[in-house]
Amino acid sequence: MLKTLQNNLAKKILVLVAIPLVFQIIFFGAFAVLLQQTEEELLKEMHSREVTAQLNAVFNQLISAIISGMLCYGLDPKDNKVRLLGERQAAKKAEMELQLVNPNQPRGSVFWFYIPKY
């Protein structure tokens, strides 16, 4: 009887120790998986921040180029048309003057690289 009581007590103690131990192992396993997923997400976030920073730099340069072009050529599209027409007329005038000086020069080959003065 004493032996069966000791066996019964040993089983109860084993159950009392084994059940929390199993739950702790499951808990730490789940914790390790979640920690690994968190580290992977952190790496993805860092990569996304780097890409965003590079895109931001590209867009800043693009906007700076657009603004400097607008300041250089004017903000109104009508002004650009007037400026381009003036440049064409000046190029034609220069070509006609050169034709007077050198009549053997083929027409349309003069000042293809014409740079206007502002």
C-alpha positions in Angstrom: 0.0 0.0 0.0 2.8 2.3 0.8 4.5 1.5 -2.5 1.3 2.3 -4.5 0.9 5.5 -2.5 4.5 6.5 -3.4 3.9 5.6 -7.1 0.8 7.6 -7.1 2.6 10.6 -5.5 5.5 10.3 -7.9 3.0 10.4 -10.8 1.3 13.5 -9.4 4.6 15.2 -8.9 5.7 14.3 -12.4 2.5 15.7 -13.9 2.9 18.9 -11.7 6.4 19.4 -13.1 5.9 18.1 -16.7 2.8 20.2 -17.6 4.4 23.6 -16.8 7.6 22.5 -18.4 5.9 21.6 -21.6 4.0 25.0 -21.6 7.3 26.8 -21.0 9.0 25.0 -23.9 6.1 25.9 -26.2 6.1 29.5 -24.9 9.9 29.9 -25.5 9.6 28.3 -29.0 6.8 30.7 -30.0 8.8 33.6 -28.5 11.9 32.6 -30.6 9.8 32.4 -33.8 8.3 35.8 -33.1 11.7 37.3 -32.4 13.0 36.0 -35.7 10.0 37.4 -37.6 10.5 40.8 -35.8 14.2 40.9 -36.9 13.2 40.1 -40.5 10.6 42.8 -40.5 13.2 45.2 -39.1 15.6 44.4 -41.9 12.8 45.0 -44.4 11.9 48.3 -42.8 15.5 49.5 -42.9 15.7 48.6 -46.6 12.5 50.4 -47.3 13.8 53.5 -45.5 17.0 53.4 -47.6 15.0 53.1 -50.8 12.7 55.9 -49.7 15.6 58.2 -48.8 17.2 57.6 -52.3 13.9 58.2 -54.1 13.4 61.4 -52.0 16.9 62.6 -53.1 16.1 61.9 -56.8 12.7 63.7 -56.5 14.4 66.7 -54.8 17.0 66.9 -57.7 14.2 66.6 -60.2 12.1 69.3 -58.6 15.2 71.5 -58.3 15.9 71.0 -62.0 12.3 71.8 -62.9 12.3 75.0 -60.8 15.6 76.2 -62.1 14.3 75.6 -65.7 11.2 77.6 -64.9 13.3 80.4 -63.4 15.6 80.3 -66.4 13.0 80.2 -69.1 10.1 81.9 -67.4 7.0 80.6 -65.7 4.5 81.4 -68.5 4.4 79.0 -71.5 3.6 82.0 -73.7 6.9 83.6 -72.8 8.7 80.4 -73.9 6.9 80.6 -77.3 7.9 84.2 -77.8 11.5 83.4 -76.8 11.7 80.5 -79.2 10.2 82.6 -82.0 12.8 85.3 -81.3 15.6 82.7 -81.4 14.4 81.3 -84.7 14.1 84.8 -86.2 17.6 85.7 -85.0 19.0 82.4 -86.4 17.3 83.1 -89.8 18.6 86.6 -89.8 22.2 85.4 -89.1 21.9 82.8 -91.8 20.7 85.4 -94.3 23.6 87.7 -93.4 26.0 84.8 -93.9 24.4 83.9 -97.2 25.1 87.5 -98.3 28.8 87.1 -97.3 29.2 83.6 -98.6 26.6 82.7 -101.3 28.1 79.2 -101.9 27.1 78.2 -98.4 24.2 75.6 -98.6 21.0 76.9 -97.1 20.0 75.5 -93.7 23.5 74.4 -92.6 24.4 77.6 -90.7 24.0 77.9 -87.0 22.5 74.5 -86.3 24.1 74.9 -82.9 22.9 78.4 -82.4 23.0 79.5 -78.7 20.9 82.5 -78.0 22.0 85.3 -75.7 19.7 86.2 -72.9 
